[in-house]
Amino acid sequence: MKSHTAETAGHAGLAGPRHRFTARLPDSVVGWSLPAAHGTGDDLRGRGVLDAAAALGGAEGVLQALEDWLGCGLVPELVPASAPWSFPAHATGAPTSTDLVAHLPLSVLRSAGAPPPALLAGWTWQTLRCDLVFDTLPLTLADVQGLEPGALLLLPAAFASHWHGLLRPESGQGGVHGARLYEQRGRLCAAAHGTAESHPPNDHATVRLAQPVDVPLPHLLGWGAVKAPALDTPPLLEAGAVRVHGSALVQGRALATGQLVPVGSGFAVRIGEMLRTGETAVPP
């Protein structure tokens, strides 16, 4: 079960017992929580229910704004505090006007588009931890395992006029989003592109940054009017900063470490160390 401390991390002043609610959508669910003054959802026959109803009434304006933005009604169901509370394919946000914390499906947010300016300005969003994918390659497990330290893997995407990569939420859910790679003052940078992308083919290997990156939700979904700034990443050209992962057919296991190196007008990965099958790569 997710604690209220974990749920409200990054949202100052929201600690303490909370009422939890869900509302069912055709293909997902919305969750939100509100402060509990007198008992929680475990007290389904006593003051907890009355307190939960009062809390809902105080958040009516925020919930109505959410309904208008998402284009669907939200019929609340009170959730016992002891029940599971996990939203791996959701974004977590909190309006500054109330103590509500909402968990909204990324798939719904992508189709709903940017929120109205007043709603966007009045919410704070937790960042999403994402894998940064530099390119995908049609390599089998045998192809990758046949590489040796020092071998170069060319990245076709890096030779295009605009290098586009991918950002995938670390949970493995929530879709695939665009990234752009570019050089600035002699440094390779990455930024969210704000576009929805297709999942790479299941039989393609991926070249990724070894460590996941934190991406602000508005940048990931392209809600801003200007280009998103560079993500806070470790130096992308450091030795060992890259991992070559097998395809989804082999559970995406890390198979090799590497380093991005310039080659002509693009980039390649110089293989550093081959990892044993099933070995877990440890970021440097």
C-alpha positions as a printed Julia matrix, in Angstrom:
284×3 Matrix{Float64}:
   0.0     0.0     0.0
   1.25    3.46   -0.81
   1.58    5.64    2.27
   0.3     9.17    2.47
   3.92   10.26    2.92
   4.91    8.72   -0.43
   1.81   10.03   -2.14
   2.35   13.6    -1.05
   6.12   13.69   -1.52
   7.0    16.86   -3.37
   3.76   18.58   -2.31
   4.56   20.63    0.78
   2.03   20.7     3.59
   0.02   17.66    2.47
   1.17   15.11    5.04
  -1.24   13.37    7.44
  -4.21   10.94    7.2
  -6.12   11.24    3.95
  -9.4    10.09    2.44
  -8.89    8.19   -0.81
 -11.28    8.14   -3.73
 -11.4     6.59   -7.17
 -13.62    7.19  -10.18
 -13.91    4.62  -12.93
 -13.33    5.55  -16.56
 -14.04    3.3   -19.58
 -10.42    2.12  -19.8
  -8.8     3.33  -16.6
  -9.38    4.94  -13.24
  -8.76    8.34  -11.68
  -7.66    8.53   -8.06
  -7.47   11.42   -5.63
  -7.05   12.01   -1.92
  -8.04   14.74    0.54
  -7.1    15.44    4.17
  -9.02   13.45    6.78
 -10.05   15.46    9.86
 -12.09   12.79   11.68
 -11.23    9.22   10.68
 -10.39    7.75    7.29
 -11.98    5.48    4.72
 -11.51    2.47    7.03
 -14.33    3.83    9.18
 -16.96    3.23    6.5
 -19.88    3.31    8.93
 -18.95    6.22   11.15
 -17.54    9.71   11.18
 -15.09    8.79    8.43
 -17.87    8.75    5.82
 -19.26   12.1     6.94
 -15.8    13.62    6.99
 -15.06   12.23    3.52
 -18.29   13.75    2.18
 -17.36   17.12    3.67
 -13.9    16.92    2.11
 -15.42   16.15   -1.3
 -17.72   19.14   -0.97
 -14.75   21.4    -0.33
 -13.03   20.16   -3.49
 -16.1    20.38   -5.74
 -14.72   23.24   -7.82
 -11.43   21.45   -8.53
 -13.19   18.19   -9.43
 -15.57   20.05  -11.75
 -12.61   21.67  -13.51
 -11.03   18.22  -13.92
 -14.24   16.84  -15.41
 -14.45   19.71  -17.88
 -10.83   19.23  -18.94
 -10.88   15.43  -19.2
 -14.32   15.37  -20.81
 -15.74   12.74  -18.46
 -17.72   12.58  -15.25
 -15.97   11.57  -12.02
 -18.25    9.54   -9.73
 -16.3     9.13   -6.48
 -15.95    5.84   -4.63
 -14.45    5.97   -1.13
 -11.48    3.61   -0.79
 -10.52    2.07    2.58
  -7.13    3.3     3.77
  -5.94   -0.32    4.05
  -6.76   -1.08    0.39
  -4.04   -1.08   -2.3
  -3.28    2.39   -3.62
  -0.98    2.35   -6.64
  -1.11    4.17   -9.96
   1.88    3.09  -12.1
   0.51    4.48  -15.39
  -0.64    7.8   -13.93
   0.67   11.3   -13.35
   0.39   12.83   -9.89
  -0.55   16.47   -9.47
  -1.93   18.85   -6.86
  -3.81   22.14   -7.29
  -2.41   25.01   -5.27
  -5.91   26.06   -4.19
  -6.71   22.89   -2.18
  -5.02   19.97   -0.42
  -6.21   17.52   -3.07
  -3.7    15.15   -4.69
  -4.83   13.59   -7.98
  -3.59   10.57   -9.95
  -4.58   10.94  -13.61
  -4.04    8.3   -16.33
  -1.32    9.29  -18.78
  -3.36    7.82  -21.63
  -6.28   10.1   -20.75
  -4.02   13.15  -20.38
  -2.49   12.51  -23.8
  -5.91   12.44  -25.49
  -7.3    15.36  -23.46
  -4.57   17.73  -24.59
  -3.18   20.66  -22.63
  -5.34   21.88  -19.74
  -6.82   25.39  -19.84
  -4.2    28.03  -18.91
  -5.81   28.72  -15.51
  -5.78   25.03  -14.65
  -2.22   24.53  -15.89
  -0.91   27.5   -13.91
  -2.71   26.44  -10.74
  -1.31   22.89  -10.46
   2.04   21.43   -9.48
   3.05   18.09  -10.97
   5.48   15.47   -9.78
   8.14   14.63  -12.34
   8.05   11.25  -14.07
  11.1     9.0   -14.07
  11.73    7.94  -17.66
  14.23    5.91  -19.64
  15.94    8.02  -22.3
  16.29    5.96  -25.5
  18.83    7.23  -28.03
  17.86    4.82  -30.8
  16.42    1.37  -31.51
  18.25   -1.14  -33.66
  17.12   -4.34  -35.46
  19.57   -6.54  -33.53
  18.86  -10.02  -32.21
  20.16  -11.3   -28.9
  22.86  -13.22  -30.8
  23.84  -10.04  -32.69
  24.42   -8.1   -29.48
  26.13  -10.96  -27.66
  28.47  -11.3   -30.62
  29.85   -7.81  -30.07
  33.23   -7.27  -28.47
  34.59   -4.4   -26.37
  35.65   -1.58  -28.68
  33.09   -2.41  -31.38
  31.1     0.52  -32.78
  27.32    0.49  -33.2
  26.16    3.28  -35.49
  22.96    5.03  -34.41
  20.97    5.88  -37.57
  18.76    8.35  -35.68
  21.84   10.39  -34.76
  22.66   10.98  -38.45
  19.29   12.55  -39.26
  18.97   16.32  -39.58
  17.12   16.26  -36.25
  17.99   13.51  -33.78
  14.82   12.18  -32.2
  14.84    9.73  -29.32
  12.24    8.38  -26.93
  11.22    8.88  -23.31
   9.49    5.92  -21.68
   8.11    6.05  -18.13
  10.23    3.77  -15.97
   7.13    1.86  -14.85
   6.87    0.45  -18.38
   3.38    1.9   -18.64
   2.06    5.25  -19.75
   3.03    5.22  -23.41
   6.12    6.38  -25.28
   7.0    10.03  -25.73
   9.35   11.95  -27.99
  12.77   13.34  -27.06
  15.16   15.52  -28.99
  18.93   15.27  -28.81
  21.06   18.29  -29.72
  24.44   19.84  -29.13
  24.73   23.06  -27.16
  28.02   24.75  -26.36
  29.89   21.56  -27.08
  27.66   19.43  -24.85
  25.17   16.81  -25.97
  21.78   17.59  -24.43
  18.38   15.9   -24.31
  14.95   17.46  -23.91
  11.36   16.29  -24.03
   9.84   16.85  -27.47
   6.25   16.91  -26.24
   4.95   14.36  -28.76
   3.3    10.96  -28.45
   5.27    8.24  -30.22
   4.75    4.6   -31.14
   6.35    1.76  -29.24
   9.45    0.45  -31.04
   9.18   -2.99  -32.65
   9.36   -5.85  -30.16
  12.37   -7.33  -31.94
  14.52   -4.17  -31.75
  17.32   -3.64  -29.28
  17.46   -0.24  -27.56
  20.35    2.05  -26.73
  19.53    3.92  -23.53
  21.01    6.23  -20.96
  22.15    4.06  -18.05
  20.21    6.11  -15.49
  16.56    7.16  -15.74
  15.87   10.9   -15.92
  13.21   13.02  -14.23
  10.89   14.69  -16.74
   8.35   17.42  -15.85
   4.91   16.27  -16.97
   4.06   19.46  -18.95
   7.29   19.01  -20.94
   6.68   15.31  -21.55
   3.19   15.95  -22.91
   4.01   19.18  -24.75
   1.77   21.5   -22.76
   4.14   24.46  -22.91
   4.07   27.13  -25.6
   7.86   27.01  -26.04
  10.4    24.24  -26.43
  11.18   22.36  -23.24
  14.62   23.09  -21.75
  17.34   20.49  -21.49
  16.75   17.68  -19.02
  18.98   17.38  -15.98
  21.08   14.41  -17.06
  24.58   13.18  -16.28
  27.1    13.89  -19.08
  25.79   11.88  -22.01
  29.22   11.3   -23.54
  30.84    9.77  -20.45
  32.23    6.26  -20.58
  29.65    3.78  -19.31
  26.78    6.3   -19.61
  24.97    4.09  -22.13
  23.46    0.62  -21.96
  22.55   -1.59  -24.91
  19.42   -3.56  -24.04
  18.01   -6.58  -25.81
  14.59   -6.49  -27.39
  11.3    -7.06  -25.58
  11.54  -10.67  -26.75
  14.33  -11.15  -24.19
  12.68   -8.95  -21.53
  14.82   -5.97  -22.5
  17.82   -7.17  -20.5
  20.94   -4.98  -20.38
  23.53   -6.73  -22.52
  26.38   -4.24  -22.79
  27.72   -0.94  -21.49
  28.95    1.7   -23.88
  29.87    5.28  -24.64
  28.44    7.68  -27.2
  31.17    8.85  -29.57
  30.98   11.25  -32.55
  31.29    9.6   -35.95
  31.17   11.94  -38.93
  27.9    13.9   -38.76
  26.34   11.55  -36.2
  27.08    9.31  -33.25
  27.81    5.68  -32.48
  28.08    3.59  -29.34
  31.52    2.22  -28.53
  30.99   -1.02  -26.63
  32.75   -0.99  -23.29
  31.83   -4.17  -21.42
  29.66   -7.13  -22.31
  27.3    -8.17  -19.55
  26.5   -11.78  -18.82
  23.0   -12.88  -19.81
  20.62  -11.98  -17.02
  23.16   -9.77  -15.25
  21.73   -6.53  -13.89
  23.61   -3.46  -15.03
  24.6    -1.14  -12.21
  24.77    2.56  -13.17
  28.27    4.03  -12.77
